[in-house]
Protein backbone atom coordinates (compact mmCIF):
# COMPACT_ATOMS: atom_id res chain seq x y z
CA UNK A 1 0.00 0.00 0.00
CA UNK A 2 1.47 3.38 -0.96
CA UNK A 3 1.65 6.30 1.45
CA UNK A 4 -0.77 8.24 -0.77
CA UNK A 5 -3.50 5.66 -0.14
CA UNK A 6 -3.47 6.14 3.64
CA UNK A 7 -5.97 8.44 5.34
CA UNK A 8 -4.71 11.97 5.88
CA UNK A 9 -4.92 11.62 9.66
CA UNK A 10 -2.49 8.70 9.55
CA UNK A 11 0.05 11.50 9.05
CA UNK A 12 -1.10 14.32 11.36
CA UNK A 13 2.42 15.80 11.20
CA UNK A 14 2.51 15.42 7.43
CA UNK A 15 4.34 12.67 5.57
CA UNK A 16 7.68 14.50 5.50
CA UNK A 17 7.94 15.15 9.26
CA UNK A 18 6.53 11.71 10.11
CA UNK A 19 9.16 9.96 8.03
CA UNK A 20 11.85 12.25 9.42
CA UNK A 21 10.93 11.30 12.99
CA UNK A 22 10.95 7.61 12.05
CA UNK A 23 14.43 7.97 10.57
CA UNK A 24 15.74 9.85 13.60
CA UNK A 25 14.23 7.30 16.01
CA UNK A 26 15.51 4.21 14.19
CA UNK A 27 19.14 4.35 15.41
CA UNK A 28 17.92 4.34 19.02
CA UNK A 29 16.09 1.06 18.36
CA UNK A 30 19.23 -0.79 17.24
CA UNK A 31 19.76 -3.93 19.29
CA UNK A 32 16.28 -3.85 20.82
CA UNK A 33 15.05 -6.80 18.74
CA UNK A 34 11.38 -7.46 18.17
CA UNK A 35 10.34 -6.60 21.71
CA UNK A 36 11.02 -2.86 21.74
CA UNK A 37 12.02 -2.29 18.13
CA UNK A 38 10.37 -0.27 15.35
CA UNK A 39 7.50 -2.76 14.96
CA UNK A 40 6.41 -2.08 18.56
CA UNK A 41 6.63 1.65 17.90
CA UNK A 42 4.47 1.38 14.80
CA UNK A 43 1.78 -0.60 16.63
CA UNK A 44 1.70 1.96 19.44
CA UNK A 45 1.53 4.75 16.85
CA UNK A 46 -1.49 3.19 15.13
CA UNK A 47 -3.28 2.47 18.40
CA UNK A 48 -2.61 5.94 19.79
CA UNK A 49 -4.04 7.57 16.66
CA UNK A 50 -7.07 5.26 16.78
CA UNK A 51 -7.88 6.23 20.37
CA UNK A 52 -6.97 9.85 19.67
CA UNK A 53 -9.49 10.11 16.86
CA UNK A 54 -12.26 8.74 19.07
CA UNK A 55 -11.42 11.22 21.82
CA UNK A 56 -10.67 14.21 19.56
CA UNK A 57 -7.15 14.54 20.92
CA UNK A 58 -4.23 16.38 19.33
CA UNK A 59 -3.08 13.83 16.79
CA UNK A 60 0.10 15.73 15.95
CA UNK A 61 1.34 15.50 19.56
CA UNK A 62 0.26 11.86 19.77
CA UNK A 63 2.05 10.98 16.55
CA UNK A 64 5.35 12.53 17.62
CA UNK A 65 5.14 11.07 21.12
CA UNK A 66 4.33 7.56 19.87
CA UNK A 67 7.13 7.54 17.30
CA UNK A 68 9.68 8.66 19.91
CA UNK A 69 8.33 7.06 23.08
CA UNK A 70 10.89 4.24 23.35
CA UNK A 71 14.07 5.91 22.13
CA UNK A 72 15.46 5.77 25.67
CA UNK A 73 14.90 2.03 25.97
CA UNK A 74 18.38 0.90 24.99
CA UNK A 75 19.87 2.98 27.83
CA UNK A 76 17.60 1.27 30.36
CA UNK A 77 18.37 -2.17 28.93
CA UNK A 78 22.11 -1.53 28.90
CA UNK A 79 22.02 -0.45 32.57
CA UNK A 80 19.60 -3.26 33.51
CA UNK A 81 16.89 -0.89 34.70
CA UNK A 82 19.04 1.67 36.52
CA UNK A 83 18.03 4.30 33.95
CA UNK A 84 14.34 5.06 33.34
CA UNK A 85 13.76 4.80 29.59
CA UNK A 86 10.75 7.14 29.77
CA UNK A 87 12.70 9.98 31.37
CA UNK A 88 15.69 9.40 29.08
CA UNK A 89 13.40 9.20 26.05
CA UNK A 90 11.74 12.52 26.93
CA UNK A 91 15.17 14.14 27.19
CA UNK A 92 16.26 12.76 23.81
CA UNK A 93 12.93 13.68 22.21
CA UNK A 94 13.33 17.30 23.28
CA UNK A 95 16.65 17.48 21.43
CA UNK A 96 15.22 15.86 18.30
CA UNK A 97 12.14 18.07 18.14
CA UNK A 98 14.22 21.18 18.83
CA UNK A 99 16.48 20.34 15.88
CA UNK A 100 13.37 20.10 13.69
CA UNK A 101 12.23 23.56 14.88
CA UNK A 102 9.00 22.47 16.55
CA UNK A 103 7.42 25.10 18.85
CA UNK A 104 8.44 24.89 22.51
CA UNK A 105 4.85 24.27 23.64
CA UNK A 106 4.63 21.28 21.26
CA UNK A 107 7.96 19.95 22.52
CA UNK A 108 6.82 20.24 26.15
CA UNK A 109 3.53 18.43 25.50
CA UNK A 110 5.23 15.65 23.55
CA UNK A 111 7.97 15.21 26.16
CA UNK A 112 5.38 14.91 28.92
CA UNK A 113 3.60 12.13 27.03
CA UNK A 114 6.87 10.22 26.74
CA UNK A 115 8.03 10.68 30.33
CA UNK A 116 4.61 9.62 31.68
CA UNK A 117 4.01 6.53 29.52
CA UNK A 118 5.86 3.99 31.66
CA UNK A 119 3.84 1.49 33.73
CA UNK A 120 6.45 1.40 36.49
CA UNK A 121 7.19 5.11 36.31
CA UNK A 122 6.38 7.76 38.90
CA UNK A 123 5.11 10.39 36.43
CA UNK A 124 1.32 10.55 36.12
CA UNK A 125 -0.13 11.36 32.69
CA UNK A 126 -1.72 14.81 33.07
CA UNK A 127 -2.96 15.53 29.56
CA UNK A 128 -5.41 13.68 27.35
CA UNK A 129 -2.62 12.88 24.89
CA UNK A 130 -0.40 11.49 27.67
CA UNK A 131 -3.22 9.25 28.87
CA UNK A 132 -3.80 7.98 25.34
CA UNK A 133 -0.12 7.20 24.75
CA UNK A 134 0.00 5.39 28.09
CA UNK A 135 -2.98 3.23 27.08
CA UNK A 136 -1.65 2.56 23.57
CA UNK A 137 1.70 1.41 24.94
CA UNK A 138 0.06 -0.77 27.60
CA UNK A 139 -2.26 -2.40 25.05
CA UNK A 140 0.81 -3.57 23.15
CA UNK A 141 2.05 -5.34 26.27
CA UNK A 142 -1.03 -7.53 26.74
CA UNK A 143 -3.05 -9.96 24.63
CA UNK A 144 -1.41 -12.12 21.99
CA UNK A 145 1.13 -9.46 21.06
CA UNK A 146 1.96 -8.84 24.70
CA UNK A 147 2.59 -12.53 25.33
CA UNK A 148 4.88 -12.69 22.31
CA UNK A 149 6.80 -9.62 23.44
CA UNK A 150 7.13 -10.97 26.98
CA UNK A 151 8.77 -14.15 25.68
CA UNK A 152 11.01 -12.16 23.35
CA UNK A 153 12.20 -9.99 26.23
CA UNK A 154 12.75 -13.02 28.47
CA UNK A 155 14.82 -14.61 25.71
CA UNK A 156 16.89 -11.46 25.25
CA UNK A 157 17.72 -11.36 28.98
CA UNK A 158 18.46 -15.09 29.28
CA UNK A 159 15.41 -16.09 31.33
CA UNK A 160 14.06 -19.62 31.24
CA UNK A 161 10.77 -20.60 29.61
CA UNK A 162 8.52 -20.77 32.66
CA UNK A 163 8.48 -20.59 36.43
CA UNK A 164 5.27 -21.56 38.14
CA UNK A 165 4.18 -20.74 41.66
CA UNK A 166 5.27 -24.18 42.90
CA UNK A 167 8.87 -23.46 41.94
CA UNK A 168 9.50 -20.01 43.33
CA UNK A 169 7.79 -16.84 44.56
CA UNK A 170 7.87 -15.16 41.17
CA UNK A 171 7.02 -11.71 42.48
CA UNK A 172 10.26 -11.78 44.49
CA UNK A 173 12.40 -12.61 41.44
CA UNK A 174 14.77 -9.94 40.27
CA UNK A 175 14.28 -8.30 36.86
CA UNK A 176 16.79 -9.24 34.15
CA UNK A 177 17.47 -12.54 35.96
CA UNK A 178 16.97 -16.18 34.89
CA UNK A 179 13.64 -16.13 36.71
CA UNK A 180 12.40 -12.99 34.91
CA UNK A 181 10.14 -15.05 32.67
CA UNK A 182 7.09 -14.16 30.62
CA UNK A 183 4.93 -15.70 33.34
CA UNK A 184 6.54 -13.47 35.96
CA UNK A 185 5.80 -10.48 33.75
CA UNK A 186 2.20 -11.64 33.48
CA UNK A 187 1.80 -11.92 37.25
CA UNK A 188 3.78 -8.77 38.01
CA UNK A 189 2.40 -6.46 35.32
CA UNK A 190 0.34 -7.82 32.44
CA UNK A 191 -2.48 -9.21 34.59
CA UNK A 192 -2.96 -5.81 36.26
CA UNK A 193 -3.02 -3.61 33.18
CA UNK A 194 -6.74 -3.82 32.43
CA UNK A 195 -7.42 -2.12 35.78
CA UNK A 196 -4.90 0.64 35.09
CA UNK A 197 -6.22 1.88 31.74
CA UNK A 198 -7.12 5.55 31.47
CA UNK A 199 -9.43 5.87 28.45
CA UNK A 200 -12.76 4.21 27.60
CA UNK A 201 -11.45 2.62 24.41
CA UNK A 202 -8.29 1.50 26.15
CA UNK A 203 -10.36 -0.20 28.84
CA UNK A 204 -12.56 -1.93 26.27
CA UNK A 205 -9.63 -3.32 24.30
CA UNK A 206 -7.75 -4.31 27.46
CA UNK A 207 -10.65 -6.41 28.75
CA UNK A 208 -10.64 -8.49 25.53
CA UNK A 209 -6.90 -9.02 25.60
CA UNK A 210 -6.87 -9.89 29.29
CA UNK A 211 -9.24 -12.82 28.77
CA UNK A 212 -6.93 -14.30 26.14
CA UNK A 213 -3.92 -14.04 28.45
CA UNK A 214 -5.73 -15.85 31.24
CA UNK A 215 -6.48 -18.70 28.85
CA UNK A 216 -2.93 -18.85 27.51
CA UNK A 217 -1.10 -18.90 30.84
CA UNK A 218 -3.50 -21.46 32.28
CA UNK A 219 -2.66 -23.68 29.32
CA UNK A 220 1.07 -23.03 29.72
CA UNK A 221 0.89 -23.98 33.40
CA UNK A 222 -0.81 -27.28 32.58
CA UNK A 223 1.60 -28.20 29.79
CA UNK A 224 4.75 -27.45 31.78
CA UNK A 225 3.46 -29.73 34.54
CA UNK A 226 2.98 -32.52 32.03
CA UNK A 227 -0.81 -32.57 32.25
CA UNK A 228 -2.20 -35.18 29.89
CA UNK A 229 -5.48 -33.36 29.38
CA UNK A 230 -6.40 -29.72 29.56
CA UNK A 231 -9.76 -30.63 31.06
CA UNK A 232 -13.36 -29.92 30.16
CA UNK A 233 -13.49 -26.59 32.01
CA UNK A 234 -10.50 -25.31 30.08
CA UNK A 235 -12.01 -26.32 26.75
CA UNK A 236 -15.21 -24.48 27.63
CA UNK A 237 -13.19 -21.39 28.48
CA UNK A 238 -11.38 -21.64 25.16
CA UNK A 239 -14.67 -21.82 23.27
CA UNK A 240 -16.21 -18.96 25.22
CA UNK A 241 -18.95 -21.10 26.74
CA UNK A 242 -17.56 -21.23 30.25
C-alpha positions as CSV (number, residue, x, y, z in Angstrom):
1,X,0.0,0.0,0.0
2,X,1.5,3.4,-1.0
3,X,1.6,6.3,1.4
4,X,-0.8,8.2,-0.8
5,X,-3.5,5.7,-0.1
6,X,-3.5,6.1,3.6
7,X,-6.0,8.4,5.3
8,X,-4.7,12.0,5.9
9,X,-4.9,11.6,9.7
10,X,-2.5,8.7,9.6
11,X,0.1,11.5,9.0
12,X,-1.1,14.3,11.4
13,X,2.4,15.8,11.2
14,X,2.5,15.4,7.4
15,X,4.3,12.7,5.6
16,X,7.7,14.5,5.5
17,X,7.9,15.1,9.3
18,X,6.5,11.7,10.1
19,X,9.2,10.0,8.0
20,X,11.9,12.2,9.4
21,X,10.9,11.3,13.0
22,X,11.0,7.6,12.0
23,X,14.4,8.0,10.6
24,X,15.7,9.9,13.6
25,X,14.2,7.3,16.0
26,X,15.5,4.2,14.2
27,X,19.1,4.4,15.4
28,X,17.9,4.3,19.0
29,X,16.1,1.1,18.4
30,X,19.2,-0.8,17.2
31,X,19.8,-3.9,19.3
32,X,16.3,-3.8,20.8
33,X,15.1,-6.8,18.7
34,X,11.4,-7.5,18.2
35,X,10.3,-6.6,21.7
36,X,11.0,-2.9,21.7
37,X,12.0,-2.3,18.1
38,X,10.4,-0.3,15.3
39,X,7.5,-2.8,15.0
40,X,6.4,-2.1,18.6
41,X,6.6,1.7,17.9
42,X,4.5,1.4,14.8
43,X,1.8,-0.6,16.6
44,X,1.7,2.0,19.4
45,X,1.5,4.7,16.9
46,X,-1.5,3.2,15.1
47,X,-3.3,2.5,18.4
48,X,-2.6,5.9,19.8
49,X,-4.0,7.6,16.7
50,X,-7.1,5.3,16.8
51,X,-7.9,6.2,20.4
52,X,-7.0,9.8,19.7
53,X,-9.5,10.1,16.9
54,X,-12.3,8.7,19.1
55,X,-11.4,11.2,21.8
56,X,-10.7,14.2,19.6
57,X,-7.2,14.5,20.9
58,X,-4.2,16.4,19.3
59,X,-3.1,13.8,16.8
60,X,0.1,15.7,16.0
61,X,1.3,15.5,19.6
62,X,0.3,11.9,19.8
63,X,2.1,11.0,16.5
64,X,5.4,12.5,17.6
65,X,5.1,11.1,21.1
66,X,4.3,7.6,19.9
67,X,7.1,7.5,17.3
68,X,9.7,8.7,19.9
69,X,8.3,7.1,23.1
70,X,10.9,4.2,23.4
71,X,14.1,5.9,22.1
72,X,15.5,5.8,25.7
73,X,14.9,2.0,26.0
74,X,18.4,0.9,25.0
75,X,19.9,3.0,27.8
76,X,17.6,1.3,30.4
77,X,18.4,-2.2,28.9
78,X,22.1,-1.5,28.9
79,X,22.0,-0.4,32.6
80,X,19.6,-3.3,33.5
81,X,16.9,-0.9,34.7
82,X,19.0,1.7,36.5
83,X,18.0,4.3,34.0
84,X,14.3,5.1,33.3
85,X,13.8,4.8,29.6
86,X,10.8,7.1,29.8
87,X,12.7,10.0,31.4
88,X,15.7,9.4,29.1
89,X,13.4,9.2,26.1
90,X,11.7,12.5,26.9
91,X,15.2,14.1,27.2
92,X,16.3,12.8,23.8
93,X,12.9,13.7,22.2
94,X,13.3,17.3,23.3
95,X,16.6,17.5,21.4
96,X,15.2,15.9,18.3
97,X,12.1,18.1,18.1
98,X,14.2,21.2,18.8
99,X,16.5,20.3,15.9
100,X,13.4,20.1,13.7
101,X,12.2,23.6,14.9
102,X,9.0,22.5,16.5
103,X,7.4,25.1,18.8
104,X,8.4,24.9,22.5
105,X,4.9,24.3,23.6
106,X,4.6,21.3,21.3
107,X,8.0,20.0,22.5
108,X,6.8,20.2,26.1
109,X,3.5,18.4,25.5
110,X,5.2,15.6,23.6
111,X,8.0,15.2,26.2
112,X,5.4,14.9,28.9
113,X,3.6,12.1,27.0
114,X,6.9,10.2,26.7
115,X,8.0,10.7,30.3
116,X,4.6,9.6,31.7
117,X,4.0,6.5,29.5
118,X,5.9,4.0,31.7
119,X,3.8,1.5,33.7
120,X,6.5,1.4,36.5
121,X,7.2,5.1,36.3
122,X,6.4,7.8,38.9
123,X,5.1,10.4,36.4
124,X,1.3,10.5,36.1
125,X,-0.1,11.4,32.7
126,X,-1.7,14.8,33.1
127,X,-3.0,15.5,29.6
128,X,-5.4,13.7,27.4
129,X,-2.6,12.9,24.9
130,X,-0.4,11.5,27.7
131,X,-3.2,9.2,28.9
132,X,-3.8,8.0,25.3
133,X,-0.1,7.2,24.7
134,X,0.0,5.4,28.1
135,X,-3.0,3.2,27.1
136,X,-1.7,2.6,23.6
137,X,1.7,1.4,24.9
138,X,0.1,-0.8,27.6
139,X,-2.3,-2.4,25.1
140,X,0.8,-3.6,23.1
141,X,2.1,-5.3,26.3
142,X,-1.0,-7.5,26.7
143,X,-3.1,-10.0,24.6
144,X,-1.4,-12.1,22.0
145,X,1.1,-9.5,21.1
146,X,2.0,-8.8,24.7
147,X,2.6,-12.5,25.3
148,X,4.9,-12.7,22.3
149,X,6.8,-9.6,23.4
150,X,7.1,-11.0,27.0
151,X,8.8,-14.1,25.7
152,X,11.0,-12.2,23.3
153,X,12.2,-10.0,26.2
154,X,12.8,-13.0,28.5
155,X,14.8,-14.6,25.7
156,X,16.9,-11.5,25.3
157,X,17.7,-11.4,29.0
158,X,18.5,-15.1,29.3
159,X,15.4,-16.1,31.3
160,X,14.1,-19.6,31.2
161,X,10.8,-20.6,29.6
162,X,8.5,-20.8,32.7
163,X,8.5,-20.6,36.4
164,X,5.3,-21.6,38.1
165,X,4.2,-20.7,41.7
166,X,5.3,-24.2,42.9
167,X,8.9,-23.5,41.9
168,X,9.5,-20.0,43.3
169,X,7.8,-16.8,44.6
170,X,7.9,-15.2,41.2
171,X,7.0,-11.7,42.5
172,X,10.3,-11.8,44.5
173,X,12.4,-12.6,41.4
174,X,14.8,-9.9,40.3
175,X,14.3,-8.3,36.9
176,X,16.8,-9.2,34.2
177,X,17.5,-12.5,36.0
178,X,17.0,-16.2,34.9
179,X,13.6,-16.1,36.7
180,X,12.4,-13.0,34.9
181,X,10.1,-15.1,32.7
182,X,7.1,-14.2,30.6
183,X,4.9,-15.7,33.3
184,X,6.5,-13.5,36.0
185,X,5.8,-10.5,33.7
186,X,2.2,-11.6,33.5
187,X,1.8,-11.9,37.2
188,X,3.8,-8.8,38.0
189,X,2.4,-6.5,35.3
190,X,0.3,-7.8,32.4
191,X,-2.5,-9.2,34.6
192,X,-3.0,-5.8,36.3
193,X,-3.0,-3.6,33.2
194,X,-6.7,-3.8,32.4
195,X,-7.4,-2.1,35.8
196,X,-4.9,0.6,35.1
197,X,-6.2,1.9,31.7
198,X,-7.1,5.6,31.5
199,X,-9.4,5.9,28.4
200,X,-12.8,4.2,27.6
201,X,-11.5,2.6,24.4
202,X,-8.3,1.5,26.2
203,X,-10.4,-0.2,28.8
204,X,-12.6,-1.9,26.3
205,X,-9.6,-3.3,24.3
206,X,-7.8,-4.3,27.5
207,X,-10.7,-6.4,28.7
208,X,-10.6,-8.5,25.5
209,X,-6.9,-9.0,25.6
210,X,-6.9,-9.9,29.3
211,X,-9.2,-12.8,28.8
212,X,-6.9,-14.3,26.1
213,X,-3.9,-14.0,28.4
214,X,-5.7,-15.9,31.2
215,X,-6.5,-18.7,28.9
216,X,-2.9,-18.8,27.5
217,X,-1.1,-18.9,30.8
218,X,-3.5,-21.5,32.3
219,X,-2.7,-23.7,29.3
220,X,1.1,-23.0,29.7
221,X,0.9,-24.0,33.4
222,X,-0.8,-27.3,32.6
223,X,1.6,-28.2,29.8
224,X,4.7,-27.5,31.8
225,X,3.5,-29.7,34.5
226,X,3.0,-32.5,32.0
227,X,-0.8,-32.6,32.2
228,X,-2.2,-35.2,29.9
229,X,-5.5,-33.4,29.4
230,X,-6.4,-29.7,29.6
231,X,-9.8,-30.6,31.1
232,X,-13.4,-29.9,30.2
233,X,-13.5,-26.6,32.0
234,X,-10.5,-25.3,30.1
235,X,-12.0,-26.3,26.7
236,X,-15.2,-24.5,27.6
237,X,-13.2,-21.4,28.5
238,X,-11.4,-21.6,25.2
239,X,-14.7,-21.8,23.3
240,X,-16.2,-19.0,25.2
241,X,-18.9,-21.1,26.7
242,X,-17.6,-21.2,30.3
